Amino acid sequence: MQVARPQNLKLKRLLNKFVCVRVVKGNSLNLELFQFDYDLTFAAFFMNADRTIYGRYGTRSSQEKPESDISMQGLLGALEGALELHADFPANRKSLAGKQGGKPRFPNPERYPTLKRYTPLLNYGGKVAQSCLHCHMINAAEIELLRSKKAPLPDKILYPWPLPGALGLQLSPAERALVVNAAPASAAHEAGFRHGDRILSLEGQPILSTADIQWVLHNAPAPARLTAVVKRAEKTIRLKLELDADWRKSTDISWRGSTWPLRRMGFGAMRLEDAWDGDRKKRGLEGMALWVRHVGQYGIHRTAKDAGFRKGDIVIEFDGIRERLTESELLVHIFRKRKAGDLVPVKILRGDKRMSLRLPVR
Amino acid sequence: MTGKLALTLLLSASAFFFAGALAAEDKKDRDTLVRDDLSEMRDSDLWIYNDVEKGFELARKTSKPLLIVFR
């Protein structure tokens, strides 16, 4: 995103109306106050001095294009929206209460057992990059902790920060919560969302961005019934979203940095990728066909390697499942159905040869 | 550093987070890039660097809202 353009004069004008703070480290992060998608490359909060949160900004849906889900126009719209909320404060305080999260397990990331080596301050006099606690490590630390306690991983951990796409909603990254499409037969379509709707609130919370919608979804139960208020032409319309027990299931977690610990524990440190239709046709594959794109080689990352897996193998059956699943769906299956120490039967194709292997779950 | 340049740094595309965001900028090692970033941001008249509490304090004094960016 470039800002050195004439239109960015507007950005500069808007920023001068804020106190701007930039944080480049996760060390000593206040986890009660700053709850956001820790796998993001760019995240922002709009707040009042009394720590009331007006909104969040920052969304990501893929590894390849980390910032395709955000835009300068979208940020400008969110900044303007935050100023409107600030002007109405404190009369709107009640509607903003839900934007603050609950009490976290630890007050800051360094309290996690796997992050204890980090200190609150960066070591600018020494190896400063190594002293930086990256935010994606926070999710990973939570996963490691739950797994070490043999606790189940809740959906909120497995499918964090669901995108509006999980409801069938496609929003414009260049606008403030503007609906581009509601997929046919989706929860959003059934609720009555239409192209051109502007989402004003969700569960009573004012919406400045896609991240604000994700915040509501992140904290929503399954099943859930959510109330949205949208502006359509000059009308304000109330819509009811009915979400079933598996509504998070379409969420893609493969791009997330914090998914690597899941791969290490569930796949023996393999990264899998669903075969393209062309590959499937060429090889006569139906159902499950997951390319092994990466196999860890060292230390705790060599479980799959030791079990006999190689880069380039194609997984065609995993734990008795032959149906077509994405890597994300298969990971969730493992953590819902299997415990550490289990040996999972896996069938693969290596070239033209079919092989049976057994993969330990960690 | 001007606000515009600071924002360019903040919002320029990157596959990495925090210090990693600077890695592709040039051939400098990451430690140097992080230190350079600090030096440049110290002179910013727009951005407070790595000090959220200072931001809250200033917001109280000025009655402005806060924008807190994690990058």
Interface residues (C-beta under 8 A of the other chain):
Chain A: M1 Q2 V3 A4 N8 L11 K12 L15 N16 K17 F18 V19 C20 V21 R22 V23 V24 K25 G26 N30 F34 F36 L40 T41 F42 A43 A44 F45 F46 M47 N48 A49 R51 Y54 G58 Q63 P66 E67 M72 L75 L79 A82 L83 H86 L122 Y124 K127 V128 A129 C132 H134 C135 H136 G257
Chain B: G3 K4 L5 A6 L7 T8 L10 L11 S12 A13 S14 A15 F16 F17 F18 A19 G20 A21 D29 R30 D31 L33 V34 R35 D37 L38 M41 L46 W47 I48 Y49 N50 D51 V52 K54 G55 F56 L58 A59 R60 T62 S63 K64 P65 L66 L67 I68 V69 F70 R71
